[in-house]
Amino acid sequence: MNIYRMTTTMLMAAMLMTMAETTAAKEAPIQRKQLLNTEWQFAENDSDFTKAQAVTLPHDWSIRHRFDAKAPAGNEGGYLPTGKGWYRRTLTLGKAYEGKKVRLYFEGVYMNSRVYVNGHEAGGWPYGYSSFWVDATPFIHTGNNEIVVSVDNSQQKNCRWYSGSGIYRNVWLVTTDKTYIDDWSIAVNTPDTHHVQLSATVVCADGSTRQLQRTIEVEQPRLWSPDDPYLYETELTIPEGDRVSVTYGIRTIDYNAERGLLLNGKPIILNGACLHHDNGILGAAAYDEAEFRKARLMKEAGFNAVRTSHNPPSESFLQACDKLGLLVIDEAFDGWRDKKNDHDYSTLIDTWWQRDIDAMVLRDRLHPSVFCWSIGNEVIERKKIEVVKTAHQMASRIHAIDPQNRPVTSALAAWDSDWDIYDPLAAEHDIVGYNYMIFKAESDHERVPQRVMMQTESYPRDAWNNYQATLTHPYIIGDFVWTGLDYLGESGIGRYYYEGDVPGESWERPLYPWHAAYCGDVDLTGLRKPISHYRSMLWNGGKTCMAVREPDGYHGKVKTSMWSTWPTQESWTWPGWEGKPIEVEVYSRQPKVALYLNDQLIAEQTTKEMKATFTLPYQPGTLRAEAGNERTELQTAGAPAAIRLTADRDSRSLFFVTVEIVDALGRVVPTADNDLTFTVSGNGTLLAAGNGDIKDEDPYFDATHHTWHGRALAVVRSNGKKGKFTLAVSAKNLPTARLTLK
């Protein structure tokens, strides 16, 4: 079988055109892959579709509810309900579908899904993070067909973070001839930078298979990297008519304890972020543009790598990482056989682990962004000898089906003094993941000098020490902070709070009304926190920047938690604190920093750990820091005067609109706590509204919300029709702001 055409994203000339005329004559009159996200009906906790509502996928029914302290998912699930749901859609097929292979492709259903086609159970999948295929061919006919999907997320607790509920990723209709290219059989290997090896399996009409293989020589390859994420595209075609477009990058990965991680033969250190799968105020719904925005926020925050904690991500997210240039640790599971929650993956592992590993690797192995597979996270049974066998089985399976032979890792942790006994488990990994344990690196290196390490989770406040560890030890290839983005669930992790509030960490006791984690470098609205600017300066350089620590006692006596940093804002607006001491942090790569208040020199300091901290009495006005020829300033904001709306760029169907309360000079008023009302007219619908306050009990689906630190976020979805919509945002005593978008 020949592959006879190759194109790049720059429209390279056609190659190997030996069968073009034959293929053109047999092209199917219907589209091979069609998005099936519209015209669904949904019924929650009742299979009676007379009570159903119309929904468009992706759909997460949990986020459409109010927070509830008694929700069974509790702290872990963000105090939102779960339960059961049913989806139904009519699929109308014309005569062109006669004799075709008709499959349904579900990118993700949480969880315990069952798919029925015209009353026949045709497939389904228990693990809510795996993508899966359903062969509808035996059950469909021309005319109207009924597709029903049942979802059961009622067994709680089953996840340690917010999972969402429902068909929360895309669904596709895939139609081919009875002889077709198996989508997940396609593999691309670049053994060196001048040769691309492509392979796939052709499934024949009689059920037999045959292999398709080809090696393409590329004379002057443009190599994929975070700095230049260049993608190639190849079309695979068989004489029977099926054709599949394959996107990939040409790059090499190598690693050793002497030189660290090598990308295209050059050392690279990973400045990484852990991410959960949700999209903040949108819940678990994996809208393509929300997934792209999530990756872009990480890229803009200075990260060059992400870890998909603790499950395979959406395809859209990996496509965004390919395009934007983010390296990815693609992770399969949170735990193995010893449970963390009563209904977690421990109930599935014995019968499903290989199918779920296959689903992750076969789906994702084409992505150049994926440089490493992870098989687990802080598994409870790590002291049992059986754990070594489990790790060996999973790693061996991955190496057997990934022709690029990417390294395998998992995130190891210890809460006692028994770290060294994990050596047999660590030896089953190509790269060993350390969760909060990188302080063991030097002694581990002496004991196991060939071990390659990376810190797969770290505390945000340890940014400097972790940065230094990767610089001084080549066998430590990077650090992944917990986390890049604030997320729903694991409620209260990373929070700061005040004396008198419920104390402790999320696993110790319920922390309602906290319903999310605040450990991210970026908050739920997409705003970078000061720790993000500091971390990016360490890794990437950049201009001097400044932030102010909330005075202890301003709102109450501040208490911090394990994953938190001190509450710090880019604000010089602290009414009521006049004359009292306040601390200012200046982040700079310059050796010295001078601080001025209202053009009066306060002090000059030598930076330490690329930071200088000043204490001075608070006085309104202009605060300015100067370092070398760099300067940055903060100004005291006046009274709220207007609402400013700013739409996220690169939007076509999903629009993220930042809402800010500003004074007469356009400065954000960080003390503003205005109640907002959102109205959408025209060809759009308000999907969600929220702010960065993880203690705010207002639901995200409502048309009202208040600002926090002068800021909020609205998400508007196109109704699928060409035209415009207008978002109007109003607040008491402020003029209504309007934004019109196409």
C-alpha positions, -999 to 999 in steps of 0.1 A, spaced: 0 0 0 15 34 -10 11 67 6 12 90 -24 6 125 -13 23 147 12 16 184 19 29 207 46 12 236 63 31 258 37 15 238 8 45 218 -2 43 203 -37 25 171 -42 45 139 -39 39 102 -49 8 109 -70 7 75 -86 -29 67 -78 -46 102 -79 -70 95 -107 -82 62 -92 -88 78 -58 -106 109 -72 -131 87 -91 -140 69 -59 -143 97 -34 -173 93 -12 -201 119 -17 -204 124 21 -179 140 45 -158 115 63 -159 132 97 -187 153 108 -192 171 141 -223 159 159 -226 185 187 -260 200 179 -296 190 182 -293 170 214 -319 166 240 -309 162 276 -328 148 306 -312 149 341 -319 121 366 -349 110 346 -350 91 313 -383 107 303 -374 128 273 -408 146 274 -391 167 301 -358 171 282 -341 204 273 -323 212 241 -285 213 245 -255 217 223 -223 198 231 -199 200 248 -222 198 278 -215 196 315 -247 195 335 -231 199 369 -219 234 363 -254 244 354 -264 241 391 -258 261 423 -232 253 448 -244 230 475 -226 223 508 -243 189 508 -234 178 473 -221 142 474 -189 151 455 -181 175 483 -148 193 486 -132 173 458 -161 180 433 -165 217 440 -198 212 459 -217 208 426 -242 179 421 -235 149 399 -261 121 394 -274 106 361 -283 119 327 -296 109 293 -289 124 259 -309 117 228 -304 128 192 -320 119 159 -295 111 131 -310 113 96 -291 93 70 -297 95 33 -292 68 7 -256 77 3 -250 60 36 -261 26 24 -233 1 25 -211 24 45 -192 19 77 -208 43 102 -191 50 136 -196 74 164 -165 89 181 -169 102 216 -140 123 228 -151 121 264 -182 113 285 -180 115 323 -187 87 332 -200 51 329 -215 58 295 -237 35 274 -245 43 238 -277 30 222 -285 31 185 -321 25 176 -326 7 210 -296 -15 207 -266 -11 231 -238 -4 207 -210 6 231 -198 28 259 -169 34 283 -167 35 321 -136 58 325 -148 93 319 -115 106 305 -109 81 277 -121 87 242 -138 58 225 -154 45 193 -189 30 188 -196 10 156 -232 19 147 -231 0 114 -251 -30 125 -279 -9 139 -284 20 116 -306 24 85 -315 51 60 -339 77 74 -342 86 110 -321 69 136 -322 74 174 -290 78 193 -293 77 231 -264 80 256 -268 73 293 -243 87 317 -239 77 354 -219 99 376 -239 91 407 -214 69 425 -195 94 447 -168 101 454 -150 90 423 -126 118 416 -103 141 437 -111 172 416 -140 185 396 -149 160 370 -181 176 356 -209 153 343 -221 145 308 -209 145 272 -183 172 280 -162 168 249 -170 166 211 -189 138 194 -182 129 158 -200 109 130 -173 91 110 -184 75 77 -162 54 54 -165 25 30 -164 -9 46 -127 -9 38 -111 20 57 -81 33 75 -82 27 112 -79 62 127 -61 51 158 -37 28 139 -19 58 123 16 64 136 44 87 127 80 82 138 109 105 131 140 83 139 161 112 127 153 146 114 155 137 78 132 107 76 95 103 85 81 68 89 43 65 85 22 35 92 -14 26 95 -38 -4 95 -64 -8 67 -95 -27 79 -110 -46 51 -147 -52 44 -143 -89 55 -127 -80 88 -92 -88 78 -64 -61 80 -34 -52 61 -6 -28 68 2 5 51 38 17 56 60 44 40 92 63 47 94 99 34 127 117 31 126 154 40 158 172 28 156 203 49 132 196 78 118 225 99 119 210 134 91 213 159 100 231 192 83 254 217 101 283 200 91 272 165 61 248 166 61 240 129 36 213 117 35 191 87 5 175 71 3 143 52 -27 127 35 -30 89 37 -51 75 9 -60 39 -1 -74 28 -36 -107 19 -20 -113 56 -15 -107 64 22 -83 92 30 -72 107 63 -52 139 69 -24 135 94 -8 164 112 25 160 130 58 176 138 94 165 131 115 165 162 136 142 183 136 135 221 165 121 241 175 122 277 203 111 301 216 121 335 247 138 320 230 162 296 194 162 307 165 165 282 175 170 246 150 183 221 163 181 185 197 174 200 198 206 221 193 207 259 160 221 272 149 227 307 111 224 314 94 253 331 62 234 335 27 237 349 3 211 361 -33 215 348 -66 199 356 -90 195 327 -118 220 336 -122 254 320 -130 274 352 -164 290 351 -173 269 321 -169 237 341 -156 206 324 -171 215 290 -142 212 265 -151 238 240 -124 240 213 -117 277 218 -117 273 256 -91 246 253 -70 267 229 -73 297 253 -61 275 282 -30 265 263 -24 301 252 -27 314 288 0 289 298 23 300 269 18 337 277 26 330 314 60 318 302 56 280 306 71 257 279 55 225 292 24 213 309 13 181 327 -23 169 322 -30 160 359 -43 134 363 -60 122 331 -57 124 293 -68 158 281 -91 167 252 -78 164 217 -84 201 212 -60 209 240 -33 188 225 -39 204 191 -34 238 208 -2 226 224 10 214 190 3 248 174 15 271 202 45 251 213 39 235 247 56 202 256 31 178 273 33 151 299 2 131 289 -11 113 321 -34 83 323 -45 79 359 -45 94 394 -43 61 412 -42 23 407 -55 -5 429 -55 10 463 -83 35 464 -82 72 472 -119 74 469 -145 46 471 -155 48 434 -122 58 418 -101 40 392 -93 12 417 -127 -2 407 -118 -4 370 -80 -11 368 -80 -49 366 -104 -50 337 -98 -17 319 -62 -5 324 -49 -18 291 -79 -4 271 -75 30 288 -37 30 282 -43 21 246 -70 48 242 -45 75 255 -15 64 235 -31 54 202 -51 87 202 -23 110 212 9 95 198 7 117 166 11 149 187 46 164 186 38 182 218 35 149 238 71 141 248 64 119 278 37 95 290 27 93 327 10 62 341 0 74 375 2 99 404 11 93 440 -2 57 440 -12 46 475 2 11 471 37 24 464 52 4 493 38 -29 481 60 -52 459 30 -57 435 33 -20 425 64 -28 405 46 -53 384 18 -29 377 42 -1 366 61 -26 345 30 -38 327 18 -3 319 52 10 308 58 -21 286 24 -17 270 31 20 261 65 11 246 49 -16 226 24 7 209 43 40 206 68 38 178 85 70 190 95 53 222 87 83 243 98 81 280 74 68 306 71 85 340 47 86 370 46 111 399 60 96 431 56 111 465 62 102 501 47 114 534 72 97 556 109 88 557 106 58 534 115 75 501 145 53 493 125 21 493 107 32 461 138 26 441 124 -6 425 93 13 415 113 42 402 134 19 381 104 10 360 103 45 347 125 61 321 122 95 338 113 96 375 87 121 386 91 137 420 61 153 437 75 179 462 105 157 468 133 172 446 152 180 478 161 143 476 178 148 442 214 150 452 214 120 475 194 100 450 219 109 423 247 96 444 228 63 450 214 60 414 236 82 392 219 72 359 184 84 371 168 112 351 145 133 373 118 160 371 97 176 398 62 167 386 46 188 413 60 217 434 47 244 457 42 278 441 62 296 468 93 275 460 98 290 426 134 302 432 147 270 448 132 249 420 146 271 393 180 269 408 178 231 412 173 227 374 201 250 366 227 233 388 218 197 382 216 184 346 198 152 357 169 174 369 152 182 336 125 205 349 99 216 374 60 215 371 43 238 396 10 229 411 -7 246 392 -7 268 361 -44 277 364 -69 279 392 -94 251 389 -127 238 402 -127 212 430 -100 203 455 -117 232 472 -95 255 492 -61 243 480 -38 273 477 -63 296 495 -53 324 519 -79 331 545 -84 352 576 -85 344 613 -119 331 621 -125 314 588 -126 276 587 -89 265 591 -69 237 574 -65 220 541 -92 205 518 -85 169 527 -89 176 564 -125 189 565 -152 205 544 -143 241 535 -175 253 520 -181 279 505 -146 276 490 -154 255 458 -121 258 438 -84 258 441 -64 291 443 -29 277 437 -27 286 400 -4 312 386 -34 324 366 -69 329 382 -103 318 370 -107 349 349 -74 345 331 -56 371 351 -19 364 359 -11 367 396 22 384 407 37 349 413 33 343 376 53 373 366 80 364 391 82 328 378 84 339 342 111 364 350 132 336 365 129 313 335 124 337 306 138 371 316 116 401 310 112 437 322 110 447 359 76 444 374 60 452 408 33 441 432 21 449 467 15 425 496 -19 428 513 -12 443 547 -18 418 575 -49 431 591 -63 450 562 -92 426 558 -82 404 587 -52 385 600 -39 366 570 -35 328 572 -18 309 544 -20 272 534 4 247 519 0 257 483 -6 294 488 15 325 484 8 357 504 -21 376 489 -4 401 466 -18 425 440 -6 448 413 -23 476 431 -14 508 449 -50 514 461 -54 506 498 -79 531 513 -80 533 551 -43 522 554 -28 556 551 4 560 572 6 524 581 34 501 568 30 482 536 53 459 517 62 463 480 78 435 459 99 444 429 109 415 405 139 423 384 170 407 368 188 440 374 213 441 403 197 471 420 162 485 423 152 520 434 116 527 447 99 561 445 66 573 459 53 605 443 87 611 429 104 609 463 131 582 466 121 557 493 151 534 491 175 515 469 181 478 473 203 451 458 181 423 444 182 389 460 167 359 441 157 385 415 135 402 440 136 433 462 112 440 491 105 475 504 85 485 535 71 520 536 40 539 550 11 538 526 3 571 509 -19 574 478 -3 585 445 22 570 421 46 542 431 75 538 407 103 512 406 135 518 385 161 492 377 188 501 352 169 516 323 137 498 332 108 513 351 73 503 362 47 520 382 14 516 400 -11 544 406 -39 548 431 -72 545 414 -100 569 418 -138 563 422 -155 539 399 -166 557 367 -172 532 340 -173 495 330 -147 484 304 -152 454 282 -124 436 264 -129 406 242 -104 378 240 -87 376 206 -88 347 181 -125 340 188 -150 328 162 -178 311 182 -168 314 219 -160 349 232 -143 355 266 -150 391 277 -131 406 306 -151 431 326 -133 458 346 -145 486 368 -123 516 359 -120 552 372 -122 583 350 -86 578 338 -92 542 328 -74 526 358 -88 494 372 -104 500 407 -92 470 426 -115 477 456 -147 477 434 -172 451 443 -201 459 419 -231 438 412 -232 433 374 -261 423 351 -253 407 318 -276 408 287 -269 394 253 -289 403 222 -285 391 186 -268 359 176 -252 349 209 -260 334 243 -245 341 277 -228 309 286 -212 318 319 -202 347 342 -179 347 372 -149 362 389 -116 350 405 -130 346 440 -131 309 448 -153 316 478 -181 333 458 -213 313 460 -230 329 430 -236 303 402 -217 306 370 -248 302 348 -267 332 361 -270 365 343 -258 384 374 -225 383 391 -203 407 411 -167 419 405 -138 408 427 -108 431 428 -126 452 402 -128 424 377 -151 397 363 -154 374 332 -183 367 308 -183 340 282 -207 344 252 -213 316 227 -224 321 191 -257 306 182 -242 292 150 -257 318 127 -238 345 109 -242 380 122 -235 400 153 -243 399 190 -241 426 216 -231 421 252 -244 447 276 -231 449 312 -248 472 337 -242 481 373 -258 506 397 -245 542 394 -224 533 363 -232 538 326 -240 505 308 -212 492 288 -218 475 254 -196 454 232 -207 442 197 -189 413 181 -193 392 149 
